[in-house]
Amino acid sequence: MKKFFAHQQVQDALFVIAGAFVLAVSINCILLPNQIVAGGANGISVVLNHMFGWNVAVVLYAINIPLLILCFLLLGKEVGLKTIFGSLLYPFFVGVTAHFPVITHDLFLAALFGGIVTGVGLGLVFRGNASTGGTAIISQIVHKYFHVSLGIAILFVDGLVILSALIAFDTDVVLFSLISLFLIGRVVDMVQVGFDRSKNVMIVSQKYEEIQHAITTTLDKGATLIPIEGGYSQAPSKLLMTVISEKDFPKVKEAILTIDETAFFVTLNASEVNGRGFSLKKVADDYGVEVNHL
């Protein structure tokens, strides 16, 4: 079990390093040259750089100190230590990438790709259970205590920062910044959930036993039987429910229709799936680790 958690810590650190670097590239190569205020400490540093010429990396360090204290108090020691790591690493990468070439000077493209790249960077850092400091800490606190997704928390917190950009920039820049912020929130949620999406398949068929056997035995997927009653026939039956990876859906669909071509089934997108085959148990099995349940 120690081996598994050591591997997890290394993985988290790699997520934070990669995310911090991507964020630094985003601010120096896209956001700052086009004065896109995509919320957060990034946005505040862009505004102050424009108004007073202050160094972006120095501003980021200055913003992080009081918020790191808040992070330790409300998010815990483990997240706090990782956030210190991220908040020191990110300004460092901002300094390193300061002379990287500008990707585009088109305001629309900057808002579009700045949002996407920033969202990827933030999402990677959040997947490492950390942040790069700044208002990302506030977003994590909102996410934890108000039970909203990180994407929505970012939209709310960083939206307030973008409004402050009206002091320094014209309305067009602020409107493009809002486009960028929307994309950041969507991409963060996408990176958090992951690209290996799942589907929830609900099947109604008189041959539910054969379909269940095919799903659990041939396809090696879990399934649940739920008692139901037909709304028209009022005949008792069973609803078969299974949650599968998106890539496995064609095989499951083929198996269902091979057994019963008149079967009725509904497919819904599923996210944040936990349980056998989707959670710690499966990951632990991959590394040969035994997980003891209380």
N, C-alpha and C positions, 0 to 999 in steps of 0.2 A: 504493500500500500504506500510506503514511503517513496518507492521508486516512481509510482504513478504521480504523486503530488509534486515530486521534484521535477518530473517531466512537465507537469502543468505549469509550474513556476517559470521554467525556461520558456515554454510556449507563450505565457503571458508577457514575459519580458520582450520576446521577439515581436509580439503584436504591438507593444508600446513603442519600441524602437522604430519599426516600420511605419507606424501611424504618425509618429512625431516627424519623421523625415518627409513623408508625403505632405503633411500640413505645412512644413517649412517651404517646400517647393511651391505649394499652392499660393502662399502669401507673397513670396518673392517674385514668382514668375507669372502670376495671374492677378491676384487681388490688389496688391499694393500699387503696381504700375497703372492700374485702371481705376484706383480709388473705390473699389468695391468694398463696402462695409458689411461683410457677411456675419455680423453679430459677434458676440464673444469678446475675449481679450484681443483677438485679431482685429475686430472692428474698431475697438477703442484705440488700439495702437495706430491703425490707419488714419483715424481722425486726428489724433495728436501729432502724428508725423506730418500731416498736411497743414495743420494750424501752426505748429511750433518747430517742426523739423526734428523732433525728438527721435532718437534711435529706437527702432521697433523692438529689438532684443532687450534693451534696457527697460522699456515700458512694460514688456511682458514679465520680466523679473519683478518689477515693482508691484504690479497688480497681484501677483501670486502669493505674496507673503501673508497678508491677512486672511485670504481665502484658504490657504493651506491649514491654518489654525482651525478654521471652521470645518474643514474636511475631516480632520482628526476627531473633532468633537462629535460630529453628526454621522459620519460614514464609517468610522472605525479605524483602528491602527493599520490593518493590512492594506485597505484602500488608500489610507493616508500615505503610507510608505511608498506605494506604487505611484501615487500622484506626485510625490516629491521627485521621484525618479523621472516621471514624464514632464513635470514642470521645469526641471533643470535641463533636461535633454532637448526639449522643444526650442527654447531660445537659443541653445547652442547650435542646433541645426539651422535656425533662422540666420544666425551669423555666418555659418559655413556656406549656405546657399545664397547669400546676399548678392553675389555677382553672377548667379546663373542667368542665362538669357531669358528675356521676356517671351512668353509663348504667343501672346496676341495683344493687339491694342484695340481690337473691336470690343466695344462695351457689352454687346449682347453675348458674344462668344465668351467673354471673360466671366459674365454672370452665370452662363450655362456651365462651362467647364470648371470654373472656380467652385461652384456649388457641388459638382460631382466629385472633384478631386478632394475638396475639403471634407465632404461627407465620408469618403472612403477613409481618409486619414483619421477622422474622429471615430468612425466606426471601429477601426482596428484598435485604437487606443482603448475604447470602451470594452472591446472584446477581451483585452488584457486586464479588465477590471480595474482600470485606472483612468486618469484624465491628464490633460496637459496643463491643468490648473485653470486660472481665470474663471470665466462664467460657466465653463464646463462643469466645475465643481457644483455650482448652484443648480445646473441642470440635473446632475446626479442626485442632489438632495431632493429636488422636486420629484424626480422619478421614484425615489425610495419612499418618501413620506406621503406623496399624493397619488401614487400608483398609476401614473400615466407613462406611456412609452417614452424612451429617451428622445425619439424624434420630435414628439409633441412638446416635451420639456424644453428642447433646444429652440423650437419655434417661438415659444412663449418668452423665454428669458432673453434670447438674442434679438427678438423683435423689438424689445425695449431699447437695446443698444443701437439698433438701426435707426430708430426714431431720433436718437441723439445726433445722427449724421446730418440731419436737417440744419444743424448749426453751421457745419463746415461746407456742405456740398449742396448742389441744386437738386430739385425734385427728381429729375431723370435718374441721377446716380442712385438716389434712395430707392426708387422703384425697381431698378435693376438689381439692387442689393436684396430687395425682398424676394425677387425671383431666385436669386442665389441661395437665400436662406431656406426657401421652400424645398429646393433640391437637396440641400444639406440634410434636412430632417428626413426626407424620404430615403436618401442613400444610407444614412446612419441606421435606420430601421432595417434596411435590406441587408446591410453588412452584419447587423446584430443577429437577425434571424438566420442568415446564411443563404447561400445560393442553392443548397441541396434541399429543396422544399418538399413538403409532404402533402399528401391528399387523404381526405377522409371520405371513404366510399361506403355508402349505405345501400344495401341490396335487398329487394323484396322478390322472392321467388318461391314457388312450391317445392323446388328442388334445393332448398337452402342447405340441407345436410350434405349433398354432393358438392355444392359450391364451397361449403365450409371445409370439407375434407381436402378439396383441391387447394384452397388458400393456405391451410395450416400445414398440410403434408407436402404437396408437390411444390408449392411456391415458398414454403417456410415463412409464412407471415402469421401474425396473430389475428384473432377474430373474436367478436363478441356477439352472442345471440340475445336479442331483446324481444320479449313477447309483445305482439301487436294484434290488432283486430282490423280487418278490412272495413273501410268506411262505407263501401257500397254493398259488398257481400256479407259483411259482419262476421266473416269466418275467422277463427283464430289462426294465427300464423306466427312466424318469427322474422324479425328484421335482423339481417346480418350486417355488422359494422366492422370495418377494418381500416386501419391507418397505415399507409404505405409511402415509400419514397416516390417522388414524382416520376422518376425514371422507371419504376416498376409498374406503373399504371397500365401501359399497353399489354403486358403479360397477364395482369389480373383481369383486364377487360376481355381479353381473348378467352381466358379460362371460363369466365362467367357465361359468355355468349356461346361457347362450345357446349356447355352443359345445358343451358336454357336460353335459347335465342329470344324468348319473350320476357326475360327477366327485366324488372324495373330497377334501375340503380341511379343514384344521385352522387355526384362527385363535388366535394368542396375543398378549397385550399385550406391547409392547416399550417399553423405556425406555433413555435415554442412547444413542440410535442415532447412530453416526458414520459418515462416508463420503460418497460423492458424493450430492448431493441433500439431505443432512441436516446437513452440517458447514460448516466454514469456506469451502469451495469455493462452496457455494450462496450463503452470505451475501456473499462477495466478489463473485460474479457479479451479485447484486442491486445492488451499488454500483459496478459497472463496474470492479472491481479485478482485476488479473491476479495469480494466485497461482503462483509458481514452485516446483515440487517438486524436492527434492534427489535 
